[in-house]
Amino acid sequence: MQEIREGNVGYGIRKFLQLVLVSLVVGGFLTLTGLAPLDLALGLKEFALSAADFAVSALGAAGSYIVAGAVFVVPLWLVIKAFGLVRK
């Protein structure tokens, strides 16, 4: 069992207080500018969806085929890797 050193505990408390302080400052800034965290998250989601839609439409049919194939290939590959069925 690893000993808890007082220096490590102090570091954790300092890091926690830093995070609280930064969260307070960012929260105040968001309040002053009238932004809400949910609005930012929804905006980021919309941006990601529109960027993905643009990328797929730009690639055309090839992009659709790649995405459709990846829906099956990637999970299958993960299962095979997880069970160690493929040897090097």
N, C-alpha and C positions, 0 to 999 in steps of 0.2 A: 504494500500500500504506500502510495506516495505521500510524503509529508506536505502539509499546507504551510508554505512560508508566508510570513507576514507581508513581505514585499509583493508577493503575487496577489494577496487579498487587497492590499492598497491599490494596486494597479487596476483591479477589477472595479473597485469603488470609484476611482478617478475616471475610468472609461465610462461607467454608467452615468456619472454626473456630467461628463462632457456630452454624452448623447442626449441627456435631458436638456442641457443648455442649448444645444444646436436645434433640438426639436422645438423648444420655446421660441427661438429666434425665427426659424422657418415658419412656424405656426403664426407668429405675429405678422411676418411679411405677407403670408397668404391672406390673412384677415384684412390687412391694410389695402391690399390690391384687389380684394373682392373675389379671389380665387378659392375654390373649394377642392379638397383632395379628390373627391369623387368625380368632379368635372375634369380634373387633370387625368385621372385614370381612364375615364370614358373617352377623352380626347386622344390619349395614347392608343387605346384599343381601336378607335376609328382610323387613326393614322396607320396602324399596323395592317388592318384589314384592307384599306385602300392601297397600301404599298404592295401587299400580296396580290390583290386583284390586278393591279397594274403589271406586276411581274409576270403573272400567269397569262394575261392577255398579250403582253409583249412577246412572250415565247410562243404563243399560239398553241397549236395542237401538240407540239412536242412537249411543252410545259405541262399540259393536261395529262399526257401519257406518263410523264415522269412522276407527277404527283399521284396519279392513280396507281401506278406500280409501286411507289414508295409506301402507300398505305398498307400493302400486303408484305412487301419485301422487308421493310425495316423491323416490324414486330417479329416476323419469322426469324430474322437474323439475331435479334435480341434474345429470343427463346433459345436458339441454337447456341449462342455464346454463353447464356446463363447455365445451361446444362452441360456445357463442355463437349458437345457432340462433334465439333470440328477441331481436328488436330492440325498443328502447324507442320 
